[in-house]
Amino acid sequence: MSNLPNFVHLHFGKPAEELGDIEKRVLAKTHERKIVSTDVNAAFFAEASFGERLADGIARVGGSWSFILAFLAFLLVWTLINTIILLNRAFDPYPFVFLNLILSMLAAIQAPIIMMSQNRQAERDRFEAAKDYEVNLKAELEVLSLHQKIDMRVLTELTALREDVSRLNAILTERGQA
């Protein structure tokens, strides 16, 4: 890629100065013959803070059937204990005001954590899209480079064939005149 400005303008449709960071990085990796694909999961989670990993874990557990079934069992046990087993000495008699307080506090904490995890998922989607773009761009550049090499090879062979035909034509012409 010694003729880099022409290559960039031809394939990107804009001058090299107008290329974005991703295009410049992919172009450099292509020139160095290095890969751009990475393990997106490892790269994304390597940058995650403790709080972000915790939010993801809480959202993963809170959005599972295991949590729903366990919480349903907890509610059933709470209700049974406070209505049937502790008939006269229930610590939270019907209408279960204390249970409502616990559920409200749980919802107040769990909702923002789930939203944080959803925001991280959107961020992860953008990260994956950027990585996909880099890989696709590098693949396109490699295909274009191969295409260019093949074209040059074909042109070289065509030139050699034309020279051979001209030489053979000259030999035949000489023999025909002799």
C-alpha positions as CSV (number, residue, x, y, z in Angstrom):
1,M,0.0,0.0,0.0
2,S,2.7,2.4,-1.0
3,N,0.1,4.6,-2.8
4,L,-2.0,4.9,0.4
5,P,-3.8,8.2,-0.3
6,N,-5.1,7.0,-3.7
7,F,-6.0,3.6,-2.1
8,V,-7.9,5.4,0.7
9,H,-9.7,7.8,-1.7
10,L,-10.5,5.0,-4.1
11,H,-12.0,2.6,-1.6
12,F,-13.4,4.9,1.1
13,G,-14.5,7.7,-1.3
14,K,-13.0,10.4,0.9
15,P,-9.5,11.8,1.6
16,A,-7.3,10.1,4.3
17,E,-7.7,13.2,6.6
18,E,-11.5,12.6,6.8
19,L,-11.3,9.0,7.9
20,G,-12.6,8.2,11.3
21,D,-10.7,6.5,14.1
22,I,-12.1,3.1,13.3
23,E,-11.2,3.3,9.6
24,K,-7.7,4.5,10.5
25,R,-7.2,1.7,13.0
26,V,-8.5,-0.9,10.5
27,L,-6.3,0.5,7.7
28,A,-3.2,0.3,9.9
29,K,-4.0,-3.2,11.0
30,T,-4.5,-4.2,7.4
31,H,-1.2,-2.6,6.4
32,E,0.5,-4.5,9.2
33,R,-1.2,-7.7,8.3
34,K,-2.7,-8.1,11.8
35,I,-6.2,-9.3,12.7
36,V,-8.8,-7.0,14.1
37,S,-11.3,-9.6,15.4
38,T,-11.4,-10.1,19.1
39,D,-13.4,-12.0,21.7
40,V,-16.2,-9.4,22.2
41,N,-17.3,-10.9,25.5
42,A,-13.8,-10.8,27.0
43,A,-13.1,-7.4,25.7
44,F,-16.4,-5.9,27.0
45,F,-16.3,-7.5,30.4
46,A,-12.6,-6.6,30.9
47,E,-13.7,-3.0,30.9
48,A,-16.6,-3.5,33.3
49,S,-16.4,-2.1,36.8
50,F,-17.4,-4.1,39.9
51,G,-20.7,-2.3,40.1
52,E,-21.5,-3.0,36.5
53,R,-20.8,-6.7,36.9
54,L,-22.8,-6.7,40.0
55,A,-25.8,-5.1,38.3
56,D,-25.5,-7.6,35.4
57,G,-25.5,-10.5,37.9
58,I,-28.5,-9.1,39.9
59,A,-30.5,-8.6,36.6
60,R,-29.5,-12.1,35.4
61,V,-30.8,-13.6,38.7
62,G,-33.8,-11.3,39.0
63,G,-34.9,-12.1,35.5
64,S,-34.7,-15.8,35.8
65,W,-37.4,-18.5,36.4
66,S,-35.5,-19.7,39.4
67,F,-35.8,-16.3,41.1
68,I,-39.5,-16.1,40.2
69,L,-40.3,-19.5,41.5
70,A,-38.2,-19.0,44.6
71,F,-39.9,-15.7,45.3
72,L,-43.3,-17.2,44.7
73,A,-42.4,-19.9,47.2
74,F,-41.3,-17.2,49.7
75,L,-44.6,-15.4,49.3
76,L,-46.6,-18.6,49.8
77,V,-44.6,-19.5,52.9
78,W,-45.0,-15.9,54.3
79,T,-48.8,-16.0,53.7
80,L,-49.2,-19.5,55.2
81,I,-47.2,-18.6,58.3
82,N,-49.1,-15.4,58.9
83,T,-52.6,-16.8,58.2
84,I,-52.7,-20.5,59.2
85,I,-49.7,-21.5,61.3
86,L,-49.5,-18.4,63.5
87,L,-53.2,-17.9,63.6
88,N,-53.3,-15.8,66.8
89,R,-49.7,-14.5,67.0
90,A,-48.9,-13.6,63.4
91,F,-46.0,-11.1,63.1
92,D,-47.5,-9.7,59.9
93,P,-51.3,-10.3,59.9
94,Y,-53.5,-9.9,56.9
95,P,-53.3,-7.5,54.8
96,F,-49.5,-8.1,55.2
97,V,-48.4,-4.5,55.6
98,F,-44.8,-5.5,56.4
99,L,-44.7,-7.8,53.3
100,N,-45.9,-4.9,51.2
101,L,-43.1,-2.7,52.6
102,I,-40.5,-5.4,51.8
103,L,-41.9,-5.8,48.3
104,S,-41.9,-2.1,47.7
105,M,-38.3,-1.7,48.9
106,L,-37.2,-4.7,46.7
107,A,-38.9,-3.1,43.7
108,A,-37.4,0.3,44.4
109,I,-33.9,-1.3,44.5
110,Q,-34.3,-3.9,41.7
111,A,-35.8,-1.5,39.1
112,P,-32.8,0.8,38.8
113,I,-30.4,-2.1,38.8
114,I,-32.3,-3.8,36.0
115,M,-32.2,-0.5,34.1
116,M,-28.5,-0.2,34.6
117,S,-28.1,-3.7,33.2
118,Q,-30.3,-2.8,30.2
119,N,-28.2,0.3,29.6
120,R,-25.1,-1.9,29.7
121,Q,-26.7,-4.3,27.2
122,A,-27.3,-1.4,24.9
123,E,-23.7,-0.3,25.3
124,R,-22.6,-3.9,24.6
125,D,-24.7,-4.0,21.5
126,R,-23.0,-0.8,20.3
127,F,-19.6,-2.3,21.2
128,E,-20.4,-5.5,19.2
129,A,-21.6,-3.4,16.3
130,A,-18.4,-1.4,16.2
131,K,-16.3,-4.6,16.3
132,D,-18.4,-6.1,13.6
133,Y,-17.9,-3.0,11.5
134,E,-14.1,-3.2,12.0
135,V,-14.0,-6.9,11.0
136,N,-16.3,-6.3,8.0
137,L,-14.2,-3.3,6.9
138,K,-11.0,-5.3,7.2
139,A,-12.5,-8.2,5.2
140,E,-13.6,-5.8,2.5
141,L,-10.2,-4.2,2.3
142,E,-8.5,-7.6,2.1
143,V,-10.9,-8.7,-0.7
144,L,-10.2,-5.4,-2.5
145,S,-6.5,-5.9,-2.0
146,L,-6.7,-9.5,-3.4
147,H,-8.8,-8.3,-6.3
148,Q,-6.2,-5.7,-7.1
149,K,-3.3,-8.3,-6.9
150,I,-5.2,-10.7,-9.2
151,D,-6.0,-7.8,-11.6
152,M,-2.3,-6.9,-11.7
153,R,-1.3,-10.5,-12.2
154,V,-3.8,-10.9,-15.1
155,L,-2.6,-7.7,-16.7
156,T,1.0,-8.8,-16.4
157,E,0.2,-12.1,-18.0
158,L,-1.8,-10.4,-20.8
159,T,1.1,-8.1,-21.5
160,A,3.4,-11.1,-21.7
161,L,1.0,-12.9,-24.0
162,R,0.7,-9.9,-26.3
163,E,4.4,-9.7,-26.5
164,D,4.6,-13.5,-27.3
165,V,1.9,-13.1,-30.0
166,S,3.7,-10.1,-31.5
167,R,7.0,-12.0,-31.5
168,L,5.4,-15.1,-33.1
169,N,3.6,-12.9,-35.6
170,A,6.9,-11.3,-36.5
171,I,8.5,-14.7,-36.9
172,L,5.6,-15.9,-39.1
173,T,5.9,-12.7,-41.1
174,E,9.6,-13.2,-41.7
175,R,9.1,-16.8,-42.7
176,G,6.3,-15.9,-45.1
177,Q,8.5,-13.3,-46.8
178,A,11.5,-15.6,-47.1
